[in-house]
Amino acid sequence: ISGKIAERQAAEAVYQKARDEGVIAALTHQQRPNLFEQRVANVAPGATVTVQLDFQHAVRYDDHRFSLHLPTTITPRYVPPGTSRSDSLAAETLAPVVPASILPAGSHETRIEIGIHSGLPIATIDSQTHELQSHPDGDLLRVSLADGGSAPMDRDFDLSWTTAHG
């Protein structure tokens, strides 16, 4: 099933109507740039629900290092008063856009697959939060959790890399 993007109020109304009519329905809200909330209604007992969210994200560039932060923790997030979407976006640098997928991998676990197209050879790649594996795929460097495995959603995912030419 593919979703449709709609204004928040219109999407909420469609979701509530479907939910109230007993139809299986899902709604994804963007809380902040790169932080989403997913609601699913009318799932039969014992049924499996798979939510896959694919997106492209600008990465940060600071001191010759690119970095990407993906919130994957299942906890409430503190949003400081007065923080807006534009405040968060102002800190983003229009560096390479990275296609990323956060995939389900069991209850409260995730698999992460990232494609990096840097335009320059990648010199180093690492994560302070997760063990990684990577392999080139044409002009793309594919990065995933070590051994293609999954990780509990108990901490956010951070990735950083440098290119051969700084």
Order of alpha helices (4+ residues) and beta strands (2+ residues): alpha-beta-beta-beta-beta-beta-alpha-beta-beta-beta-beta-beta-beta-beta
